[in-house]
């Protein structure tokens, strides 16, 4: 195998690994988003006030996503 063939092989493997890693991260992100939504919905259905339920869901998301998110404050429900 010549140098170009080896580089093509390594480049192809790298592309496959990167695609697999991206797909895995995407799958995780979708699962984390679903769980975050479920935390919020379950909390609200259990009688937890909207803002507290939102904070609970944000705490979970921050833990799983690895950092804080920017949230636009909404007017409090009456």
ChimeraX attribute file (.defattr): number of C-alpha atoms within 10 A of each C-alpha:
attribute: neighborCount
match mode: 1-to-1
recipient: residues
	/A:1	6
	/A:2	6
	/A:3	8
	/A:4	9
	/A:5	10
	/A:6	11
	/A:7	12
	/A:8	11
	/A:9	12
	/A:10	12
	/A:11	12
	/A:12	12
	/A:13	12
	/A:14	12
	/A:15	12
	/A:16	12
	/A:17	12
	/A:18	12
	/A:19	12
	/A:20	12
	/A:21	12
	/A:22	12
	/A:23	12
	/A:24	11
	/A:25	12
	/A:26	12
	/A:27	12
	/A:28	14
	/A:29	15
	/A:30	11
	/A:31	12
	/A:32	16
	/A:33	17
	/A:34	11
	/A:35	15
	/A:36	20
	/A:37	17
	/A:38	13
	/A:39	19
	/A:40	22
	/A:41	16
	/A:42	12
	/A:43	18
	/A:44	16
	/A:45	12
	/A:46	10
	/A:47	9
	/A:48	15
	/A:49	13
	/A:50	16
	/A:51	16
	/A:52	13
	/A:53	21
	/A:54	19
	/A:55	12
	/A:56	17
	/A:57	21
	/A:58	21
	/A:59	16
	/A:60	18
	/A:61	21
	/A:62	14
	/A:63	11
	/A:64	15
	/A:65	15
	/A:66	9
	/A:67	10
	/A:68	12
	/A:69	11
	/A:70	7
	/A:71	7
	/A:72	6
	/A:73	7
	/A:74	7
	/A:75	7
	/A:76	8
	/A:77	7
	/A:78	3
